[in-house]
Amino acid sequence: MKRSIVMCLSLFFSSVAFADAAFDGVNAQIGVGVANLGSDSNWSHAGWGQYKYGEKGVLANISLGYSHKFDNQFNVATNTFYIFGSDKSGGRPDDGSTIYKTNDTWGVVFEPGYYFSENSLGFLKLGYARASSKYEDSTTRANYGNSDGFLYGLGFKQAFQDHIYFGAETYRIDFSKSDNVFNAAWSSNTNNKPSVTYGGITLGYNFGSDHKYESNKNNQPGAFNGINAQLGLGFAEKSSEFNYPGGAPDRFDLSDKGALSNISLGYSYNLNNQFNIAANIFYTLGSNQAGEWRSGGYKWEIKDVWGISVEPGYYFTNSALGYLKAGYARTSSKSLTSGVWAGDDSNFGTSDGFLMVLALNNY
């Protein structure tokens, strides 16, 4: 069984003095990242009950917005966005091509933020989103229509010359439950509650005035040199790709949301210029849930996630370090049963995995 976790990026900051606002004005932005699209559906047929499916994929987004800095370090911004890319949100693709889809996702967000330097802005993301979802298999479909959702997350922007900036952001969208839809093939009422958990990078252009970017002429990086200990907290989507070999091939793509925390111990070293190298060992704890098939039937769990990462990085300012986090991880998983399947548990043992994410620390 394959397992994966989509989790928020960790951003750590402390305040510093600054002069100008690099992001004031109208901006346009593109982004790309990894996401888990989830489907929490209910079926009334023969007591089928609840299913928690999900599938990971690549998403891209475009946005247009406006940003304004106040007289202090605080900032406020707003933008409208549209998401496109992978639309599969779980199912049983080997069983009559049964899949769920979530698409046409768009929304409006409000981003209260704080300038940590002349060119560095951290912010929260809070907003409204809308998406459509549906179920389909080889013989029938259920169109659930539109669902409204609440978006929450955080992000970071770093200017690297006048008008042009890059950033990283992570967010989750929890959509409302759709109206009941009658599926004639199964003589069943069904509804669906989609979700999106996303983490990615951005590239943007600011249409404001020139000469707002302040270069770091006396750059002396190395703020994170030495041994470090770290505590993180965030939201996650744990997913399970479960294959059942009995009879005809049958694959289940499942997921479930939850809160995770992590602890790590590491070492960071700045090389003879702005490049940096770091390594750490980590352990993740929190929610173990990774999907459900039928209420009172099967539930999947992923737990005991730990690993080692290497983090090559680059200092954009004296205190802003961006890095690629790549490494090895290990976890254990199992399925739990109840009701008519009680006692039919499966312990899948441990699985090895590859970890990769982009992140930024600001001291």
C-alpha positions as CSV (number, residue, x, y, z in Angstrom):
1,M,0.0,0.0,0.0
2,K,1.3,3.5,-0.9
3,R,1.1,6.3,1.6
4,S,1.6,10.0,1.3
5,I,1.1,13.1,3.4
6,V,0.4,16.6,2.1
7,M,1.3,19.0,4.9
8,C,1.8,22.8,5.3
9,L,5.2,24.4,5.1
10,S,6.8,25.7,8.3
11,L,7.7,29.4,8.4
12,F,9.6,31.0,11.3
13,F,10.1,34.7,11.8
14,S,11.2,37.4,14.1
15,S,10.9,41.2,13.4
16,V,13.6,43.5,12.0
17,A,13.7,47.2,11.1
18,F,12.9,48.1,7.4
19,A,12.4,51.0,5.2
20,D,10.2,50.7,2.1
21,A,7.3,48.4,1.0
22,A,8.3,46.2,-2.0
23,F,4.8,44.8,-2.7
24,D,2.5,47.9,-2.7
25,G,0.1,48.1,-5.6
26,V,-1.5,45.8,-8.1
27,N,0.2,42.4,-8.6
28,A,-0.3,39.3,-10.9
29,Q,0.9,35.9,-9.9
30,I,1.3,32.3,-11.1
31,G,1.9,29.3,-8.9
32,V,2.4,25.5,-9.0
33,G,2.5,22.9,-6.3
34,V,1.3,19.5,-5.0
35,A,-2.1,19.0,-3.6
36,N,-4.4,16.3,-2.2
37,L,-8.0,16.5,-3.4
38,G,-10.4,14.8,-1.0
39,S,-14.0,13.6,-1.3
40,D,-16.1,12.9,1.8
41,S,-19.3,11.3,0.3
42,N,-22.4,9.6,1.7
43,W,-24.7,7.1,0.0
44,S,-28.1,6.0,1.3
45,H,-28.2,2.7,-0.7
46,A,-28.3,-0.4,1.5
47,G,-26.6,1.4,4.4
48,W,-23.4,2.1,2.5
49,G,-22.8,5.3,4.5
50,Q,-19.7,7.4,4.4
51,Y,-16.6,7.2,2.2
52,K,-13.4,9.2,2.6
53,Y,-11.6,9.2,-0.7
54,G,-8.7,11.3,-1.9
55,E,-5.9,11.5,-4.5
56,K,-2.8,13.6,-4.8
57,G,-1.9,15.6,-8.0
58,V,-0.2,18.7,-9.4
59,L,-2.2,22.0,-9.4
60,A,-1.4,25.4,-10.8
61,N,-3.1,28.7,-10.1
62,I,-3.3,32.3,-11.3
63,S,-4.3,35.3,-9.3
64,L,-4.7,39.1,-9.5
65,G,-4.5,41.2,-6.4
66,Y,-3.7,44.4,-4.5
67,S,-1.4,45.0,-1.6
68,H,-1.0,48.0,0.8
69,K,1.5,48.6,3.6
70,F,0.5,50.7,6.6
71,D,2.9,53.2,8.4
72,N,4.2,50.3,10.5
73,Q,5.4,46.9,9.4
74,F,1.8,45.6,8.9
75,N,0.3,45.0,5.5
76,V,-3.1,44.1,4.0
77,A,-3.7,42.5,0.6
78,T,-6.5,40.8,-1.3
79,N,-6.7,38.8,-4.5
80,T,-8.9,36.6,-6.6
81,F,-7.6,33.3,-7.9
82,Y,-8.4,30.3,-10.1
83,I,-7.0,26.8,-9.7
84,F,-6.5,24.3,-12.6
85,G,-4.7,21.0,-13.1
86,S,-5.4,17.5,-11.7
87,D,-9.1,17.0,-10.8
88,K,-9.2,13.5,-9.5
89,S,-10.2,13.3,-5.8
90,G,-10.2,9.6,-5.1
91,G,-12.3,6.5,-5.7
92,R,-11.9,2.9,-6.9
93,P,-10.5,3.2,-10.5
94,D,-10.3,-0.6,-11.0
95,D,-13.9,-1.1,-10.0
96,G,-15.9,0.1,-12.9
97,S,-13.7,3.2,-13.3
98,T,-15.3,4.7,-10.1
99,I,-13.7,8.1,-9.5
100,Y,-14.6,11.4,-7.9
101,K,-13.6,14.7,-9.4
102,T,-13.3,18.3,-8.0
103,N,-12.8,21.1,-10.5
104,D,-13.5,24.8,-11.4
105,T,-12.1,26.0,-8.1
106,W,-11.9,29.8,-7.7
107,G,-12.1,32.2,-4.9
108,V,-11.2,35.5,-3.1
109,V,-8.8,35.8,-0.3
110,F,-7.8,38.4,2.3
111,E,-4.1,38.4,3.4
112,P,-3.1,40.3,6.5
113,G,0.7,40.3,6.6
114,Y,3.9,41.6,8.3
115,Y,7.1,42.9,6.7
116,F,10.1,41.2,8.3
117,S,12.5,43.1,6.1
118,E,12.4,45.6,3.2
119,N,11.8,42.8,0.7
120,S,10.2,40.0,2.9
121,L,6.5,39.7,3.6
122,G,4.8,36.9,5.6
123,F,1.0,36.7,5.6
124,L,-2.1,34.7,6.5
125,K,-4.6,33.6,3.9
126,L,-8.3,33.7,4.7
127,G,-11.0,33.6,2.2
128,Y,-13.9,32.2,0.3
129,A,-13.7,29.5,-2.5
130,R,-16.2,27.7,-4.7
131,A,-15.8,24.4,-6.6
132,S,-17.9,21.8,-8.4
133,S,-17.6,18.0,-7.8
134,K,-19.0,14.8,-9.3
135,Y,-18.9,11.0,-9.1
136,E,-18.7,8.9,-12.2
137,D,-18.2,5.2,-13.1
138,S,-18.5,3.1,-16.3
139,T,-22.3,3.2,-16.2
140,T,-23.5,6.2,-14.3
141,R,-22.6,9.5,-12.6
142,A,-23.8,11.9,-10.0
143,N,-23.2,15.6,-10.5
144,Y,-23.1,17.2,-7.1
145,G,-23.0,20.8,-8.4
146,N,-21.2,23.7,-6.6
147,S,-20.0,23.8,-3.0
148,D,-18.9,26.9,-1.1
149,G,-15.8,26.7,1.1
150,F,-13.5,28.4,3.6
151,L,-9.8,28.8,2.7
152,Y,-7.1,29.2,5.4
153,G,-3.4,29.1,5.2
154,L,-0.2,31.1,5.2
155,G,2.5,32.3,2.9
156,F,5.7,34.2,2.3
157,K,6.9,36.6,-0.5
158,Q,10.5,37.7,-1.2
159,A,11.3,40.4,-3.8
160,F,14.6,39.8,-5.7
161,Q,14.5,42.8,-8.0
162,D,12.1,45.7,-8.8
163,H,8.6,44.4,-9.6
164,I,9.5,40.7,-9.5
165,Y,9.1,38.4,-6.5
166,F,8.8,34.7,-5.6
167,G,7.2,33.0,-2.7
168,A,5.8,29.9,-1.1
169,E,2.3,29.3,0.3
170,T,0.2,26.5,1.7
171,Y,-3.5,26.4,2.4
172,R,-6.5,24.2,2.8
173,I,-10.1,24.6,1.5
174,D,-12.9,22.9,3.4
175,F,-16.0,23.0,1.2
176,S,-19.6,22.6,2.4
177,K,-21.6,19.4,1.8
178,S,-23.4,19.4,-1.5
179,D,-27.2,19.0,-1.9
180,N,-28.5,15.4,-2.0
181,V,-28.5,14.0,-5.6
182,F,-30.5,11.0,-6.6
183,N,-28.5,8.3,-8.4
184,A,-30.9,6.1,-10.4
185,A,-28.4,3.3,-11.1
186,W,-28.0,2.6,-7.4
187,S,-31.4,3.9,-6.3
188,S,-29.6,6.0,-3.8
189,N,-29.4,9.6,-2.5
190,T,-25.8,10.8,-2.3
191,N,-23.9,14.0,-1.3
192,N,-20.3,15.0,-1.3
193,K,-18.0,17.3,0.7
194,P,-14.9,18.1,-1.3
195,S,-11.6,19.5,0.1
196,V,-8.2,20.7,-1.2
197,T,-4.9,20.7,0.7
198,Y,-2.2,22.5,-1.2
199,G,1.5,23.6,-0.9
200,G,3.5,25.3,-3.7
201,I,5.7,28.1,-5.0
202,T,4.7,31.3,-6.7
203,L,6.2,33.8,-9.1
204,G,4.7,37.3,-9.3
205,Y,5.0,40.7,-10.8
206,N,4.2,43.9,-9.0
207,F,2.9,46.9,-11.1
208,G,3.8,49.5,-8.4
209,S,6.4,52.2,-8.6
210,D,10.1,51.6,-9.4
211,H,13.0,51.5,-6.9
212,K,11.2,49.9,-4.0
213,Y,13.5,46.9,-3.9
214,E,16.4,47.3,-1.5
215,S,19.5,45.1,-2.4
216,N,21.6,43.7,0.4
217,K,24.9,45.3,-0.4
218,N,26.6,44.2,2.8
219,N,25.2,40.7,2.9
220,Q,26.7,38.6,5.7
221,P,24.6,35.5,5.8
222,G,24.8,32.8,8.4
223,A,22.0,33.6,10.8
224,F,21.1,29.9,11.2
225,N,24.6,28.5,11.6
226,G,25.0,25.7,14.2
227,I,22.8,23.2,15.9
228,N,19.0,23.9,16.0
229,A,15.9,22.4,17.5
230,Q,12.5,23.0,15.9
231,L,8.8,22.5,16.7
232,G,6.2,22.6,14.0
233,L,2.4,22.5,13.8
234,G,0.1,22.4,10.8
235,F,-2.8,20.7,8.9
236,A,-2.3,17.7,6.8
237,E,-4.0,15.3,4.4
238,K,-2.9,11.7,4.9
239,S,-3.7,9.5,1.9
240,S,-3.7,5.7,1.3
241,E,-3.5,3.9,-2.1
242,F,-4.8,0.4,-1.1
243,N,-4.7,-2.5,-3.5
244,Y,-6.9,-5.5,-2.9
245,P,-5.6,-8.5,-4.9
246,G,-8.5,-10.9,-4.3
247,G,-10.6,-11.7,-7.3
248,A,-10.5,-8.8,-9.9
249,P,-7.9,-6.1,-9.2
250,D,-9.4,-3.4,-7.0
251,R,-7.6,-0.2,-5.9
252,F,-8.9,2.3,-3.3
253,D,-7.6,5.9,-3.4
254,L,-8.5,7.3,0.1
255,S,-7.5,10.2,2.4
256,D,-8.5,12.1,5.5
257,K,-7.6,15.4,7.0
258,G,-6.1,16.1,10.4
259,A,-3.7,18.2,12.5
260,L,0.0,17.2,12.7
261,S,3.0,18.4,14.7
262,N,6.7,17.6,14.3
263,I,9.9,17.9,16.2
264,S,13.4,18.0,14.7
265,L,17.0,18.4,15.6
266,G,19.5,19.6,13.0
267,Y,22.7,21.4,12.0
268,S,23.1,24.3,9.5
269,Y,26.3,25.7,7.9
270,N,26.8,28.7,5.6
271,L,29.4,28.1,2.9
272,N,31.9,30.8,1.7
273,N,29.1,32.8,0.0
274,Q,25.3,32.9,0.1
275,F,24.9,29.2,-0.2
276,N,24.0,27.0,2.8
277,I,23.8,23.3,3.7
278,A,21.8,21.8,6.5
279,A,20.5,18.4,7.7
280,N,18.1,17.3,10.3
281,I,16.2,14.3,11.8
282,F,12.5,14.6,12.5
283,Y,9.5,12.9,13.9
284,T,5.8,13.6,13.1
285,L,2.9,13.1,15.5
286,G,-0.8,13.8,15.5
287,S,-3.8,12.5,13.6
288,N,-3.4,9.0,12.2
289,Q,-6.5,8.8,10.0
290,A,-5.9,8.2,6.3
291,G,-9.3,7.3,4.8
292,E,-12.5,5.4,5.3
293,W,-14.6,3.0,3.2
294,R,-18.3,2.7,4.3
295,S,-19.4,3.8,7.7
296,G,-18.6,1.1,10.2
297,G,-16.5,-0.7,7.7
298,Y,-12.8,-0.1,7.0
299,K,-10.6,2.7,8.2
300,W,-7.0,3.3,7.3
301,E,-4.2,4.7,9.6
302,I,-0.7,6.1,9.0
303,K,1.5,6.7,12.0
304,D,5.1,6.8,13.4
305,V,6.4,9.0,10.6
306,W,10.0,9.9,11.0
307,G,12.9,10.7,8.7
308,I,16.2,12.4,7.8
309,S,16.5,15.4,5.4
310,V,19.3,17.3,3.6
311,E,18.5,21.0,3.0
312,P,20.6,22.8,0.4
313,G,19.7,26.5,0.6
314,Y,20.4,30.1,-0.4
315,Y,20.5,33.3,1.7
316,F,18.3,36.0,0.0
317,T,19.1,38.5,2.8
318,N,21.2,38.3,5.9
319,S,18.3,36.6,7.7
320,A,16.1,35.1,5.0
321,L,17.1,31.5,4.0
322,G,15.3,29.6,1.3
323,Y,16.0,25.9,0.9
324,L,15.0,22.6,-0.8
325,K,14.2,19.9,1.8
326,A,14.9,16.4,0.4
327,G,15.3,13.2,2.3
328,Y,14.2,9.8,3.5
329,A,11.1,9.0,5.6
330,R,9.6,5.9,7.1
331,T,6.1,5.2,8.3
332,S,3.8,2.3,9.3
333,S,0.2,1.7,8.3
334,K,-2.8,-0.5,8.8
335,S,-6.5,-0.9,8.2
336,L,-9.0,-1.2,11.1
337,T,-12.4,-2.9,10.8
338,S,-15.7,-2.9,12.6
339,G,-19.3,-4.1,12.1
340,V,-19.6,-7.1,9.8
341,W,-15.9,-6.9,9.0
342,A,-14.8,-6.8,12.6
343,G,-11.6,-8.8,13.2
344,D,-10.4,-8.5,9.6
345,D,-7.7,-6.0,10.4
346,S,-4.5,-5.7,8.3
347,N,-1.1,-4.5,9.5
348,F,0.9,-3.4,6.5
349,G,4.1,-2.9,8.4
350,T,6.6,-0.1,7.5
351,S,7.1,1.7,4.2
352,D,10.0,3.8,3.0
353,G,9.4,7.1,1.3
354,F,11.0,10.2,-0.4
355,L,10.4,13.6,1.1
356,M,10.7,16.8,-0.9
357,V,9.4,20.4,-0.2
358,L,10.4,24.0,-0.6
359,A,10.5,26.3,2.5
360,L,11.9,29.5,3.8
361,N,13.1,30.6,7.2
362,N,13.4,34.3,8.3
363,Y,15.3,35.2,11.4
